[in-house]
Amino acid sequence: MTTLIWVAVVVVAVVALAAVGYVVLQQQRRSRLRERFGPEYERTVAESDNRRDAERELIAREQRHSELDIRPLPEETRDAYASRWTEVQERFVDAPGFAVTEADQLVTSVMAERGYPTDDFEQRLSDLSVGHAATLDHYRTAHEISGRAARKEASTEELRQAMVHYRALFEELLHETTRGR
């Protein structure tokens, strides 16, 4: 009988250790995802049915991103894009709505040149969330204002804000290297 009790104690101890290990691994994964995705982590959790599904979605984004051929821009290309951005900002004075549309197109061009797929806005957000979580809300806001501008529903101040938001992502995309890949 003593042997049976010892076997039961060992089995319970192994199960308890496995459970603790599982919980620790989940917490580490959650912490890593929070650190990597920042506010995008909380947004994805809030939009999901449960935390586990949201975390699976974020891990899937990381997997997809790792399969993309994201590359830094050559210096000449960066300089050309920076020059184009300056021109877009200068046009804002006379044609703010048009300048915001151009800024959106310029950000999309830089993304494409870096290797990001650019066909679908939601997929762009998903792909950008892996490496650019800090500026993703800028992009969402700018894109939303740009859509309203196309319908002539945005004020000049909102258009100015859109330019500021686009610039945040534009500069990050322009100067980022592929560190961490």
Helices and strands as residue ranges (DSSP letters): H 2-37, H 39-47, H 51-67, H 75-92, H 96-114, H 121-131, H 133-150, H 156-175
